[in-house]
């Protein structure tokens, strides 16, 4: 089952927002933790 264009754009906005939050993080350990969370969420989305 595919996504509509609107659903895909919403997903891209979610990923972009998450990555922008990671980029803002100053503490390297916290940045790493946030980035790993984004990666885990993307992996889970692929597995669904």
mmCIF entry with sequence, helices, sheets and N, C-alpha, C, O atoms, coordinates in Angstrom:
data_MODEL
# 
_entry.id   MODEL 
# 
_entity.id                         1 
_entity.type                       polymer 
_entity.pdbx_number_of_molecules   1 
# 
_entity_poly.entity_id                      1 
_entity_poly.type                           'polypeptide(L)' 
_entity_poly.nstd_linkage                   no 
_entity_poly.nstd_monomer                   no 
_entity_poly.pdbx_seq_one_letter_code       
;(UNK)(UNK)(UNK)(UNK)(UNK)(UNK)(UNK)(UNK)(UNK)(UNK)(UNK)(UNK)(UNK)(UNK)(UNK)(UNK)
(UNK)(UNK)(UNK)(UNK)(UNK)(UNK)(UNK)(UNK)(UNK)(UNK)(UNK)(UNK)(UNK)(UNK)(UNK)(UNK)
(UNK)(UNK)(UNK)(UNK)(UNK)(UNK)(UNK)(UNK)(UNK)(UNK)(UNK)(UNK)(UNK)(UNK)(UNK)(UNK)
;
_entity_poly.pdbx_seq_one_letter_code_can   XXXXXXXXXXXXXXXXXXXXXXXXXXXXXXXXXXXXXXXXXXXXXXXX 
_entity_poly.pdbx_strand_id                 A 
# 
loop_
_entity_poly_seq.entity_id 
_entity_poly_seq.num 
_entity_poly_seq.mon_id 
_entity_poly_seq.hetero 
1 1  UNK n 
1 2  UNK n 
1 3  UNK n 
1 4  UNK n 
1 5  UNK n 
1 6  UNK n 
1 7  UNK n 
1 8  UNK n 
1 9  UNK n 
1 10 UNK n 
1 11 UNK n 
1 12 UNK n 
1 13 UNK n 
1 14 UNK n 
1 15 UNK n 
1 16 UNK n 
1 17 UNK n 
1 18 UNK n 
1 19 UNK n 
1 20 UNK n 
1 21 UNK n 
1 22 UNK n 
1 23 UNK n 
1 24 UNK n 
1 25 UNK n 
1 26 UNK n 
1 27 UNK n 
1 28 UNK n 
1 29 UNK n 
1 30 UNK n 
1 31 UNK n 
1 32 UNK n 
1 33 UNK n 
1 34 UNK n 
1 35 UNK n 
1 36 UNK n 
1 37 UNK n 
1 38 UNK n 
1 39 UNK n 
1 40 UNK n 
1 41 UNK n 
1 42 UNK n 
1 43 UNK n 
1 44 UNK n 
1 45 UNK n 
1 46 UNK n 
1 47 UNK n 
1 48 UNK n 
# 
_struct_asym.id          A 
_struct_asym.entity_id   1 
# 
loop_
_struct_conf.conf_type_id 
_struct_conf.id 
_struct_conf.pdbx_PDB_helix_id 
_struct_conf.beg_label_comp_id 
_struct_conf.beg_label_asym_id 
_struct_conf.beg_label_seq_id 
_struct_conf.pdbx_beg_PDB_ins_code 
_struct_conf.end_label_comp_id 
_struct_conf.end_label_asym_id 
_struct_conf.end_label_seq_id 
_struct_conf.pdbx_end_PDB_ins_code 
_struct_conf.beg_auth_comp_id 
_struct_conf.beg_auth_asym_id 
_struct_conf.beg_auth_seq_id 
_struct_conf.end_auth_comp_id 
_struct_conf.end_auth_asym_id 
_struct_conf.end_auth_seq_id 
_struct_conf.pdbx_PDB_helix_class 
_struct_conf.details 
_struct_conf.pdbx_PDB_helix_length 
HELX_P HELX_P1 AA1 UNK A 5  ? UNK A 24 ? UNK A 5  UNK A 24 1 ? 20 
HELX_P HELX_P2 AA2 UNK A 28 ? UNK A 47 ? UNK A 28 UNK A 47 1 ? 20 
# 
_struct_conf_type.id          HELX_P 
_struct_conf_type.criteria    ? 
_struct_conf_type.reference   ? 
# 
loop_
_atom_site.group_PDB 
_atom_site.id 
_atom_site.type_symbol 
_atom_site.label_atom_id 
_atom_site.label_alt_id 
_atom_site.label_comp_id 
_atom_site.label_asym_id 
_atom_site.label_entity_id 
_atom_site.label_seq_id 
_atom_site.pdbx_PDB_ins_code 
_atom_site.Cartn_x 
_atom_site.Cartn_y 
_atom_site.Cartn_z 
_atom_site.occupancy 
_atom_site.B_iso_or_equiv 
_atom_site.pdbx_formal_charge 
_atom_site.auth_seq_id 
_atom_site.auth_comp_id 
_atom_site.auth_asym_id 
_atom_site.auth_atom_id 
_atom_site.pdbx_PDB_model_num 
ATOM 1   N N  . UNK A 1 1  ? 0.846  -1.171 0.000  1.00 0.00 ? 1  UNK A N  1 
ATOM 2   C CA . UNK A 1 1  ? 0.000  0.000  0.000  1.00 0.00 ? 1  UNK A CA 1 
ATOM 3   C C  . UNK A 1 1  ? 0.893  1.235  0.000  1.00 0.00 ? 1  UNK A C  1 
ATOM 4   O O  . UNK A 1 1  ? 1.795  1.352  0.829  1.00 0.00 ? 1  UNK A O  1 
ATOM 5   N N  . UNK A 1 2  ? 0.647  2.142  -0.913 1.00 0.00 ? 2  UNK A N  1 
ATOM 6   C CA . UNK A 1 2  ? 1.471  3.333  -1.052 1.00 0.00 ? 2  UNK A CA 1 
ATOM 7   C C  . UNK A 1 2  ? 0.914  4.514  -0.283 1.00 0.00 ? 2  UNK A C  1 
ATOM 8   O O  . UNK A 1 2  ? -0.151 4.453  0.333  1.00 0.00 ? 2  UNK A O  1 
ATOM 9   N N  . UNK A 1 3  ? 1.677  5.588  -0.345 1.00 0.00 ? 3  UNK A N  1 
ATOM 10  C CA . UNK A 1 3  ? 1.279  6.842  0.309  1.00 0.00 ? 3  UNK A CA 1 
ATOM 11  C C  . UNK A 1 3  ? 0.768  7.804  -0.739 1.00 0.00 ? 3  UNK A C  1 
ATOM 12  O O  . UNK A 1 3  ? 1.171  7.767  -1.902 1.00 0.00 ? 3  UNK A O  1 
ATOM 13  N N  . UNK A 1 4  ? -0.120 8.657  -0.302 1.00 0.00 ? 4  UNK A N  1 
ATOM 14  C CA . UNK A 1 4  ? -0.519 9.752  -1.176 1.00 0.00 ? 4  UNK A CA 1 
ATOM 15  C C  . UNK A 1 4  ? 0.594  10.800 -1.153 1.00 0.00 ? 4  UNK A C  1 
ATOM 16  O O  . UNK A 1 4  ? 1.473  10.756 -0.293 1.00 0.00 ? 4  UNK A O  1 
ATOM 17  N N  . UNK A 1 5  ? 0.554  11.720 -2.077 1.00 0.00 ? 5  UNK A N  1 
ATOM 18  C CA . UNK A 1 5  ? 1.545  12.801 -2.086 1.00 0.00 ? 5  UNK A CA 1 
ATOM 19  C C  . UNK A 1 5  ? 1.510  13.587 -0.785 1.00 0.00 ? 5  UNK A C  1 
ATOM 20  O O  . UNK A 1 5  ? 2.558  13.947 -0.248 1.00 0.00 ? 5  UNK A O  1 
ATOM 21  N N  . UNK A 1 6  ? 0.331  13.853 -0.281 1.00 0.00 ? 6  UNK A N  1 
ATOM 22  C CA . UNK A 1 6  ? 0.193  14.601 0.972  1.00 0.00 ? 6  UNK A CA 1 
ATOM 23  C C  . UNK A 1 6  ? 0.785  13.834 2.147  1.00 0.00 ? 6  UNK A C  1 
ATOM 24  O O  . UNK A 1 6  ? 1.448  14.429 2.997  1.00 0.00 ? 6  UNK A O  1 
ATOM 25  N N  . UNK A 1 7  ? 0.562  12.539 2.210  1.00 0.00 ? 7  UNK A N  1 
ATOM 26  C CA . UNK A 1 7  ? 1.119  11.724 3.285  1.00 0.00 ? 7  UNK A CA 1 
ATOM 27  C C  . UNK A 1 7  ? 2.641  11.686 3.193  1.00 0.00 ? 7  UNK A C  1 
ATOM 28  O O  . UNK A 1 7  ? 3.324  11.773 4.213  1.00 0.00 ? 7  UNK A O  1 
ATOM 29  N N  . UNK A 1 8  ? 3.173  11.557 1.993  1.00 0.00 ? 8  UNK A N  1 
ATOM 30  C CA . UNK A 1 8  ? 4.615  11.525 1.808  1.00 0.00 ? 8  UNK A CA 1 
ATOM 31  C C  . UNK A 1 8  ? 5.238  12.857 2.225  1.00 0.00 ? 8  UNK A C  1 
ATOM 32  O O  . UNK A 1 8  ? 6.273  12.879 2.892  1.00 0.00 ? 8  UNK A O  1 
ATOM 33  N N  . UNK A 1 9  ? 4.613  13.960 1.835  1.00 0.00 ? 9  UNK A N  1 
ATOM 34  C CA . UNK A 1 9  ? 5.117  15.284 2.214  1.00 0.00 ? 9  UNK A CA 1 
ATOM 35  C C  . UNK A 1 9  ? 5.092  15.460 3.729  1.00 0.00 ? 9  UNK A C  1 
ATOM 36  O O  . UNK A 1 9  ? 6.017  16.042 4.297  1.00 0.00 ? 9  UNK A O  1 
ATOM 37  N N  . UNK A 1 10 ? 4.063  14.973 4.379  1.00 0.00 ? 10 UNK A N  1 
ATOM 38  C CA . UNK A 1 10 ? 3.975  15.057 5.835  1.00 0.00 ? 10 UNK A CA 1 
ATOM 39  C C  . UNK A 1 10 ? 5.097  14.241 6.480  1.00 0.00 ? 10 UNK A C  1 
ATOM 40  O O  . UNK A 1 10 ? 5.688  14.669 7.472  1.00 0.00 ? 10 UNK A O  1 
ATOM 41  N N  . UNK A 1 11 ? 5.385  13.085 5.925  1.00 0.00 ? 11 UNK A N  1 
ATOM 42  C CA . UNK A 1 11 ? 6.471  12.251 6.426  1.00 0.00 ? 11 UNK A CA 1 
ATOM 43  C C  . UNK A 1 11 ? 7.822  12.953 6.259  1.00 0.00 ? 11 UNK A C  1 
ATOM 44  O O  . UNK A 1 11 ? 8.653  12.930 7.167  1.00 0.00 ? 11 UNK A O  1 
ATOM 45  N N  . UNK A 1 12 ? 8.035  13.568 5.114  1.00 0.00 ? 12 UNK A N  1 
ATOM 46  C CA . UNK A 1 12 ? 9.273  14.298 4.861  1.00 0.00 ? 12 UNK A CA 1 
ATOM 47  C C  . UNK A 1 12 ? 9.394  15.480 5.823  1.00 0.00 ? 12 UNK A C  1 
ATOM 48  O O  . UNK A 1 12 ? 10.485 15.760 6.319  1.00 0.00 ? 12 UNK A O  1 
ATOM 49  N N  . UNK A 1 13 ? 8.293  16.172 6.091  1.00 0.00 ? 13 UNK A N  1 
ATOM 50  C CA . UNK A 1 13 ? 8.318  17.277 7.053  1.00 0.00 ? 13 UNK A CA 1 
ATOM 51  C C  . UNK A 1 13 ? 8.714  16.782 8.440  1.00 0.00 ? 13 UNK A C  1 
ATOM 52  O O  . UNK A 1 13 ? 9.473  17.448 9.144  1.00 0.00 ? 13 UNK A O  1 
ATOM 53  N N  . UNK A 1 14 ? 8.203  15.616 8.833  1.00 0.00 ? 14 UNK A N  1 
ATOM 54  C CA . UNK A 1 14 ? 8.550  15.020 10.119 1.00 0.00 ? 14 UNK A CA 1 
ATOM 55  C C  . UNK A 1 14 ? 10.054 14.731 10.187 1.00 0.00 ? 14 UNK A C  1 
ATOM 56  O O  . UNK A 1 14 ? 10.706 15.065 11.176 1.00 0.00 ? 14 UNK A O  1 
ATOM 57  N N  . UNK A 1 15 ? 10.594 14.120 9.151  1.00 0.00 ? 15 UNK A N  1 
ATOM 58  C CA . UNK A 1 15 ? 12.015 13.791 9.122  1.00 0.00 ? 15 UNK A CA 1 
ATOM 59  C C  . UNK A 1 15 ? 12.854 15.066 9.136  1.00 0.00 ? 15 UNK A C  1 
ATOM 60  O O  . UNK A 1 15 ? 13.835 15.155 9.875  1.00 0.00 ? 15 UNK A O  1 
ATOM 61  N N  . UNK A 1 16 ? 12.481 16.039 8.334  1.00 0.00 ? 16 UNK A N  1 
ATOM 62  C CA . UNK A 1 16 ? 13.217 17.299 8.270  1.00 0.00 ? 16 UNK A CA 1 
ATOM 63  C C  . UNK A 1 16 ? 13.211 18.006 9.621  1.00 0.00 ? 16 UNK A C  1 
ATOM 64  O O  . UNK A 1 16 ? 14.249 18.486 10.076 1.00 0.00 ? 16 UNK A O  1 
ATOM 65  N N  . UNK A 1 17 ? 12.052 18.072 10.262 1.00 0.00 ? 17 UNK A N  1 
ATOM 66  C CA . UNK A 1 17 ? 11.945 18.708 11.572 1.00 0.00 ? 17 UNK A CA 1 
ATOM 67  C C  . UNK A 1 17 ? 12.827 17.988 12.592 1.00 0.00 ? 17 UNK A C  1 
ATOM 68  O O  . UNK A 1 17 ? 13.507 18.632 13.391 1.00 0.00 ? 17 UNK A O  1 
ATOM 69  N N  . UNK A 1 18 ? 12.815 16.680 12.565 1.00 0.00 ? 18 UNK A N  1 
ATOM 70  C CA . UNK A 1 18 ? 13.633 15.904 13.492 1.00 0.00 ? 18 UNK A CA 1 
ATOM 71  C C  . UNK A 1 18 ? 15.122 16.171 13.274 1.00 0.00 ? 18 UNK A C  1 
ATOM 72  O O  . UNK A 1 18 ? 15.871 16.340 14.236 1.00 0.00 ? 18 UNK A O  1 
ATOM 73  N N  . UNK A 1 19 ? 15.546 16.210 12.025 1.00 0.00 ? 19 UNK A N  1 
ATOM 74  C CA . UNK A 1 19 ? 16.952 16.462 11.726 1.00 0.00 ? 19 UNK A CA 1 
ATOM 75  C C  . UNK A 1 19 ? 17.366 17.889 12.079 1.00 0.00 ? 19 UNK A C  1 
ATOM 76  O O  . UNK A 1 19 ? 18.499 18.122 12.500 1.00 0.00 ? 19 UNK A O  1 
ATOM 77  N N  . UNK A 1 20 ? 16.461 18.833 11.912 1.00 0.00 ? 20 UNK A N  1 
ATOM 78  C CA . UNK A 1 20 ? 16.770 20.212 12.294 1.00 0.00 ? 20 UNK A CA 1 
ATOM 79  C C  . UNK A 1 20 ? 16.945 20.324 13.808 1.00 0.00 ? 20 UNK A C  1 
ATOM 80  O O  . UNK A 1 20 ? 17.796 21.079 14.279 1.00 0.00 ? 20 UNK A O  1 
ATOM 81  N N  . UNK A 1 21 ? 16.149 19.579 14.566 1.00 0.00 ? 21 UNK A N  1 
ATOM 82  C CA . UNK A 1 21 ? 16.307 19.563 16.021 1.00 0.00 ? 21 UNK A CA 1 
ATOM 83  C C  . UNK A 1 21 ? 17.649 18.956 16.413 1.00 0.00 ? 21 UNK A C  1 
ATOM 84  O O  . UNK A 1 21 ? 18.301 19.445 17.335 1.00 0.00 ? 21 UNK A O  1 
ATOM 85  N N  . UNK A 1 22 ? 18.062 17.911 15.732 1.00 0.00 ? 22 UNK A N  1 
ATOM 86  C CA . UNK A 1 22 ? 19.368 17.302 15.996 1.00 0.00 ? 22 UNK A CA 1 
ATOM 87  C C  . UNK A 1 22 ? 20.477 18.316 15.707 1.00 0.00 ? 22 UNK A C  1 
ATOM 88  O O  . UNK A 1 22 ? 21.425 18.439 16.483 1.00 0.00 ? 22 UNK A O  1 
ATOM 89  N N  . UNK A 1 23 ? 20.361 19.023 14.621 1.00 0.00 ? 23 UNK A N  1 
ATOM 90  C CA . UNK A 1 23 ? 21.373 19.995 14.215 1.00 0.00 ? 23 UNK A CA 1 
ATOM 91  C C  . UNK A 1 23 ? 21.540 21.107 15.257 1.00 0.00 ? 23 UNK A C  1 
ATOM 92  O O  . UNK A 1 23 ? 22.648 21.605 15.454 1.00 0.00 ? 23 UNK A O  1 
ATOM 93  N N  . UNK A 1 24 ? 20.455 21.495 15.922 1.00 0.00 ? 24 UNK A N  1 
ATOM 94  C CA . UNK A 1 24 ? 20.486 22.562 16.923 1.00 0.00 ? 24 UNK A CA 1 
ATOM 95  C C  . UNK A 1 24 ? 21.171 22.137 18.219 1.00 0.00 ? 24 UNK A C  1 
ATOM 96  O O  . UNK A 1 24 ? 21.657 22.978 18.975 1.00 0.00 ? 24 UNK A O  1 
ATOM 97  N N  . UNK A 1 25 ? 21.205 20.847 18.468 1.00 0.00 ? 25 UNK A N  1 
ATOM 98  C CA . UNK A 1 25 ? 21.749 20.339 19.731 1.00 0.00 ? 25 UNK A CA 1 
ATOM 99  C C  . UNK A 1 25 ? 23.248 20.622 19.821 1.00 0.00 ? 25 UNK A C  1 
ATOM 100 O O  . UNK A 1 25 ? 24.009 20.270 18.920 1.00 0.00 ? 25 UNK A O  1 
ATOM 101 N N  . UNK A 1 26 ? 23.662 21.255 20.907 1.00 0.00 ? 26 UNK A N  1 
ATOM 102 C CA . UNK A 1 26 ? 25.066 21.630 21.097 1.00 0.00 ? 26 UNK A CA 1 
ATOM 103 C C  . UNK A 1 26 ? 25.884 20.513 21.749 1.00 0.00 ? 26 UNK A C  1 
ATOM 104 O O  . UNK A 1 26 ? 27.049 20.313 21.407 1.00 0.00 ? 26 UNK A O  1 
ATOM 105 N N  . UNK A 1 27 ? 25.283 19.801 22.671 1.00 0.00 ? 27 UNK A N  1 
ATOM 106 C CA . UNK A 1 27 ? 25.985 18.737 23.382 1.00 0.00 ? 27 UNK A CA 1 
ATOM 107 C C  . UNK A 1 27 ? 26.159 17.520 22.475 1.00 0.00 ? 27 UNK A C  1 
ATOM 108 O O  . UNK A 1 27 ? 25.168 16.961 22.005 1.00 0.00 ? 27 UNK A O  1 
ATOM 109 N N  . UNK A 1 28 ? 27.408 17.098 22.220 1.00 0.00 ? 28 UNK A N  1 
ATOM 110 C CA . UNK A 1 28 ? 27.632 15.967 21.307 1.00 0.00 ? 28 UNK A CA 1 
ATOM 111 C C  . UNK A 1 28 ? 26.924 14.678 21.727 1.00 0.00 ? 28 UNK A C  1 
ATOM 112 O O  . UNK A 1 28 ? 26.401 13.959 20.875 1.00 0.00 ? 28 UNK A O  1 
ATOM 113 N N  . UNK A 1 29 ? 26.901 14.380 23.018 1.00 0.00 ? 29 UNK A N  1 
ATOM 114 C CA . UNK A 1 29 ? 26.240 13.157 23.475 1.00 0.00 ? 29 UNK A CA 1 
ATOM 115 C C  . UNK A 1 29 ? 24.733 13.230 23.236 1.00 0.00 ? 29 UNK A C  1 
ATOM 116 O O  . UNK A 1 29 ? 24.123 12.256 22.794 1.00 0.00 ? 29 UNK A O  1 
ATOM 117 N N  . UNK A 1 30 ? 24.136 14.383 23.528 1.00 0.00 ? 30 UNK A N  1 
ATOM 118 C CA . UNK A 1 30 ? 22.700 14.554 23.306 1.00 0.00 ? 30 UNK A CA 1 
ATOM 119 C C  . UNK A 1 30 ? 22.383 14.529 21.806 1.00 0.00 ? 30 UNK A C  1 
ATOM 120 O O  . UNK A 1 30 ? 21.359 13.986 21.392 1.00 0.00 ? 30 UNK A O  1 
ATOM 121 N N  . UNK A 1 31 ? 23.265 15.118 21.000 1.00 0.00 ? 31 UNK A N  1 
ATOM 122 C CA . UNK A 1 31 ? 23.079 15.114 19.544 1.00 0.00 ? 31 UNK A CA 1 
ATOM 123 C C  . UNK A 1 31 ? 23.095 13.673 19.022 1.00 0.00 ? 31 UNK A C  1 
ATOM 124 O O  . UNK A 1 31 ? 22.261 13.283 18.204 1.00 0.00 ? 31 UNK A O  1 
ATOM 125 N N  . UNK A 1 32 ? 24.053 12.905 19.510 1.00 0.00 ? 32 UNK A N  1 
ATOM 126 C CA . UNK A 1 32 ? 24.158 11.494 19.112 1.00 0.00 ? 32 UNK A CA 1 
ATOM 127 C C  . UNK A 1 32 ? 22.896 10.730 19.499 1.00 0.00 ? 32 UNK A C  1 
ATOM 128 O O  . UNK A 1 32 ? 22.381 9.936  18.712 1.00 0.00 ? 32 UNK A O  1 
ATOM 129 N N  . UNK A 1 33 ? 22.405 10.967 20.702 1.00 0.00 ? 33 UNK A N  1 
ATOM 130 C CA . UNK A 1 33 ? 21.192 10.295 21.175 1.00 0.00 ? 33 UNK A CA 1 
ATOM 131 C C  . UNK A 1 33 ? 19.985 10.656 20.311 1.00 0.00 ? 33 UNK A C  1 
ATOM 132 O O  . UNK A 1 33 ? 19.207 9.785  19.921 1.00 0.00 ? 33 UNK A O  1 
ATOM 133 N N  . UNK A 1 34 ? 19.835 11.956 20.013 1.00 0.00 ? 34 UNK A N  1 
ATOM 134 C CA . UNK A 1 34 ? 18.709 12.395 19.172 1.00 0.00 ? 34 UNK A CA 1 
ATOM 135 C C  . UNK A 1 34 ? 18.811 11.809 17.765 1.00 0.00 ? 34 UNK A C  1 
ATOM 136 O O  . UNK A 1 34 ? 17.813 11.369 17.194 1.00 0.00 ? 34 UNK A O  1 
ATOM 137 N N  . UNK A 1 35 ? 20.031 11.807 17.211 1.00 0.00 ? 35 UNK A N  1 
ATOM 138 C CA . UNK A 1 35 ? 20.225 11.265 15.868 1.00 0.00 ? 35 UNK A CA 1 
ATOM 139 C C  . UNK A 1 35 ? 19.900 9.778  15.837 1.00 0.00 ? 35 UNK A C  1 
ATOM 140 O O  . UNK A 1 35 ? 19.269 9.299  14.895 1.00 0.00 ? 35 UNK A O  1 
ATOM 141 N N  . UNK A 1 36 ? 20.326 9.050  16.857 1.00 0.00 ? 36 UNK A N  1 
ATOM 142 C CA . UNK A 1 36 ? 20.008 7.620  16.920 1.00 0.00 ? 36 UNK A CA 1 
ATOM 143 C C  . UNK A 1 36 ? 18.503 7.391  17.006 1.00 0.00 ? 36 UNK A C  1 
ATOM 144 O O  . UNK A 1 36 ? 17.987 6.425  16.443 1.00 0.00 ? 36 UNK A O  1 
ATOM 145 N N  . UNK A 1 37 ? 17.801 8.272  17.705 1.00 0.00 ? 37 UNK A N  1 
ATOM 146 C CA . UNK A 1 37 ? 16.346 8.150  17.798 1.00 0.00 ? 37 UNK A CA 1 
ATOM 147 C C  . UNK A 1 37 ? 15.696 8.353  16.423 1.00 0.00 ? 37 UNK A C  1 
ATOM 148 O O  . UNK A 1 37 ? 14.782 7.618  16.050 1.00 0.00 ? 37 UNK A O  1 
ATOM 149 N N  . UNK A 1 38 ? 16.171 9.352  15.676 1.00 0.00 ? 38 UNK A N  1 
ATOM 150 C CA . UNK A 1 38 ? 15.644 9.585  14.325 1.00 0.00 ? 38 UNK A CA 1 
ATOM 151 C C  . UNK A 1 38 ? 15.905 8.353  13.449 1.00 0.00 ? 38 UNK A C  1 
ATOM 152 O O  . UNK A 1 38 ? 15.020 7.894  12.727 1.00 0.00 ? 38 UNK A O  1 
ATOM 153 N N  . UNK A 1 39 ? 17.125 7.830  13.523 1.00 0.00 ? 39 UNK A N  1 
ATOM 154 C CA . UNK A 1 39 ? 17.482 6.648  12.732 1.00 0.00 ? 39 UNK A CA 1 
ATOM 155 C C  . UNK A 1 39 ? 16.603 5.461  13.113 1.00 0.00 ? 39 UNK A C  1 
ATOM 156 O O  . UNK A 1 39 ? 16.109 4.749  12.238 1.00 0.00 ? 39 UNK A O  1 
ATOM 157 N N  . UNK A 1 40 ? 16.407 5.244  14.410 1.00 0.00 ? 40 UNK A N  1 
ATOM 158 C CA . UNK A 1 40 ? 15.551 4.138  14.858 1.00 0.00 ? 40 UNK A CA 1 
ATOM 159 C C  . UNK A 1 40 ? 14.124 4.295  14.362 1.00 0.00 ? 40 UNK A C  1 
ATOM 160 O O  . UNK A 1 40 ? 13.509 3.323  13.926 1.00 0.00 ? 40 UNK A O  1 
ATOM 161 N N  . UNK A 1 41 ? 13.593 5.509  14.425 1.00 0.00 ? 41 UNK A N  1 
ATOM 162 C CA . UNK A 1 41 ? 12.229 5.747  13.936 1.00 0.00 ? 41 UNK A CA 1 
ATOM 163 C C  . UNK A 1 41 ? 12.116 5.483  12.447 1.00 0.00 ? 41 UNK A C  1 
ATOM 164 O O  . UNK A 1 41 ? 11.127 4.909  11.993 1.00 0.00 ? 41 UNK A O  1 
ATOM 165 N N  . UNK A 1 42 ? 13.118 5.894  11.681 1.00 0.00 ? 42 UNK A N  1 
ATOM 166 C CA . UNK A 1 42 ? 13.102 5.631  10.235 1.00 0.00 ? 42 UNK A CA 1 
ATOM 167 C C  . UNK A 1 42 ? 13.178 4.127  9.963  1.00 0.00 ? 42 UNK A C  1 
ATOM 168 O O  . UNK A 1 42 ? 12.490 3.619  9.078  1.00 0.00 ? 42 UNK A O  1 
ATOM 169 N N  . UNK A 1 43 ? 14.009 3.423  10.720 1.00 0.00 ? 43 UNK A N  1 
ATOM 170 C CA . UNK A 1 43 ? 14.115 1.983  10.544 1.00 0.00 ? 43 UNK A CA 1 
ATOM 171 C C  . UNK A 1 43 ? 12.786 1.292  10.851 1.00 0.00 ? 43 UNK A C  1 
ATOM 172 O O  . UNK A 1 43 ? 12.369 0.384  10.132 1.00 0.00 ? 43 UNK A O  1 
ATOM 173 N N  . UNK A 1 44 ? 12.131 1.728  11.920 1.00 0.00 ? 44 UNK A N  1 
ATOM 174 C CA . UNK A 1 44 ? 10.831 1.158  12.278 1.00 0.00 ? 44 UNK A CA 1 
ATOM 175 C C  . UNK A 1 44 ? 9.788  1.426  11.189 1.00 0.00 ? 44 UNK A C  1 
ATOM 176 O O  . UNK A 1 44 ? 8.946  0.575  10.902 1.00 0.00 ? 44 UNK A O  1 
ATOM 177 N N  . UNK A 1 45 ? 9.854  2.609  10.590 1.00 0.00 ? 45 UNK A N  1 
ATOM 178 C CA . UNK A 1 45 ? 8.915  2.946  9.513  1.00 0.00 ? 45 UNK A CA 1 
ATOM 179 C C  . UNK A 1 45 ? 9.118  2.017  8.316  1.00 0.00 ? 45 UNK A C  1 
ATOM 180 O O  . UNK A 1 45 ? 8.155  1.624  7.659  1.00 0.00 ? 45 UNK A O  1 
ATOM 181 N N  . UNK A 1 46 ? 10.368 1.670  8.039  1.00 0.00 ? 46 UNK A N  1 
ATOM 182 C CA . UNK A 1 46 ? 10.646 0.740  6.935  1.00 0.00 ? 46 UNK A CA 1 
ATOM 183 C C  . UNK A 1 46 ? 10.128 -0.670 7.218  1.00 0.00 ? 46 UNK A C  1 
ATOM 184 O O  . UNK A 1 46 ? 9.721  -1.387 6.304  1.00 0.00 ? 46 UNK A O  1 
ATOM 185 N N  . UNK A 1 47 ? 10.149 -1.053 8.477  1.00 0.00 ? 47 UNK A N  1 
ATOM 186 C CA . UNK A 1 47 ? 9.755  -2.408 8.860  1.00 0.00 ? 47 UNK A CA 1 
ATOM 187 C C  . UNK A 1 47 ? 8.251  -2.583 8.966  1.00 0.00 ? 47 UNK A C  1 
ATOM 188 O O  . UNK A 1 47 ? 7.764  -3.713 8.966  1.00 0.00 ? 47 UNK A O  1 
ATOM 189 N N  . UNK A 1 48 ? 7.504  -1.492 9.055  1.00 0.00 ? 48 UNK A N  1 
ATOM 190 C CA . UNK A 1 48 ? 6.040  -1.583 9.175  1.00 0.00 ? 48 UNK A CA 1 
ATOM 191 C C  . UNK A 1 48 ? 5.400  -2.038 7.886  1.00 0.00 ? 48 UNK A C  1 
ATOM 192 O O  . UNK A 1 48 ? 4.177  -2.167 7.816  1.00 0.00 ? 48 UNK A O  1 
# 
